[in-house]
Amino acid sequence: MRKLILGCSIAALLFVGCNGARKPNETNFKKAINAYMAKHGRECVVISHPLPFDVATDQKSIDPGPAALEQVGLLHSSEITVPSSFGPAVPARHYVITELGKKYLGETQNSVLVGNRTNFCYAQVAVHAIHGWTEPATSADITYSAVKYTYQLDNLAPWAKAPVIQTAFPFLKNEIEQAETKERQLGVILSSSGWSVE
């Protein structure tokens, strides 16, 4: 009889635990969004070149990113000349990644529309606070809600705060300054195991 009672108690605890994970509350939504951010929440600056790459000297003002990344130690460059379609070879800088740069190197993007791009990641996004959510609704057997939250930037790289970087990548200054205050929104859906981001 004692074993039967114990078995029922364990089953009840498991049911309560699963049911608790399905409740629309701050704890469950924060867990769901953080789980999503752990996979998709790296914040990066992007340069439109695959490594290594060359930039003609007269093009440096058009794309200030590589020179800025060199100043904070993520890239290193040397003087070279490159062929020109309109005459003799022109001076250029040949950029390679440094050991420090490898620490922050993200996945290289490659698509038909934008070509090869290189990411240097400066922080990991996580939930700072949950600020509300819509009443869960069900449609086509899917229960969903929209969650409002503020974000924080974990493990913020020191170079991301350098003025030369924030000048070359203007969005970065606002991204850092608005952390913990700017609201964002994500949709979450309910499954048998709990809430997750769509």
Secondary structure by P-SEA (a helix, b strand, c coil): caaaaaaaaaaaaaaaaaaaaacccaaaaaaaaaaaaacccccccccccccccccccccccccaaaaaaaaaccbbbbbbbbbbccccbbbbbbbbbcaaaaaacccccccccccbbbbbbcbbbbbccccccccccccccbbbbbbbbbbbbcccccccccaaaaaaccaaaaaaaacccbbbbbbbbbcccccccc
